[in-house]
Amino acid sequence: MNDLFWITISCIKGVGNKTIIELYEQYPMLNFDNVSEHIDTIKKKSLIKLLSIENIEFAKKRAKNLIRSHEEKKIKVIPISSEFYPKYLRLIEDPPTVLYAKGNLKLLKEEKTLAIVGTREPTAIGVKAAQKIAATFAMMGYTIVSGLALGIDTAGHEGALKIQDGRTIAVLAGDLTQIYPAKNKKLAMEILERNGLWISETPIGQSNTRGNFVKRDRIQSGLSLGICPVQTPIKSGTQHTIEFARKQDRYLFTPIPLKQDEFENAVKGNILLIESGITVLKNKESYEIIHKELTEYQLRLETEHKKRFEKKELSKEISNTNIEQLNMFNF
């Protein structure tokens, strides 16, 4: 495994997320032993300087300290190279180079994922709708992704947990030692107790800023095959997640607002989404239609991941196998 190597690269000052993902895509098998062999083939001269032996050794110490400080809190450090790094998230334009996770890591490898998101000020009907949608898809085998915020996010997590084996992932904006909002600490603990997961791209000790919430929204979308904004005003943080879903080419659908809520601010964004032509969840039959369309997205994303990230690894494995076979004939 070369996970320590990629955590180390992420600790080198001046090496940004975009550079790391490009480097990983070109050289997925890069490690401490072979980096010097490939350094001359890297086109960016500025990157060659940053990947000096001195910089790597210094960053390696920082990486080990980073891992140790998180593992003391039972938090796993997951670099872009990890087998647990979510495939769909790896495909987005600006994936986190390192994730921090606590709980059931196997959920990061789930292929059927759905984000339930929305306003912090939903109507009573909106809360029930979010719970029902999350519970229904959880029964269909989907892992429910949301951001642990008050309102629709809370209802989404609760809906998944209503199912006996319901699975849910909470994507936090801040580090995993400080649950925000504090009102949802009990829910967060229940998620872990029920074999769920917390994740963030914010390491311990880094301050939680407003920008972190927008960055969190791209992760919610990037983790998921589809995104369901249950209720959203026209101007809302949920709109960030919707825009990320469009940029990442993920499946968008929304429940049709009931008449009791049609004039509420909480659904004005949903009405615009429906007018734009996105899929509408109308009735029981809609769930099966949406499931089939999500399956098509799953196949496309799986194919894209194999093309971009698994081809080189496979050829490397084949090459190593050939060498081992040749060695059988050496005396």
Helices and strands as residue ranges (DSSP letters): H 3-10, H 17-26, H 35-38, G 39-41, H 45-50, H 53-71, E 76-79, H 87-90, E 98-103, G 105-109, E 113-117, H 124-139, E 143-146, H 152-161, E 167-171, G 182-184, H 185-193, E 197-200, H 210-222, E 226-229, H 238-247, E 251-255, G 259-261, G 265-267, H 268-276, E 279-281, H 284-305, I 306-310, H 311-327
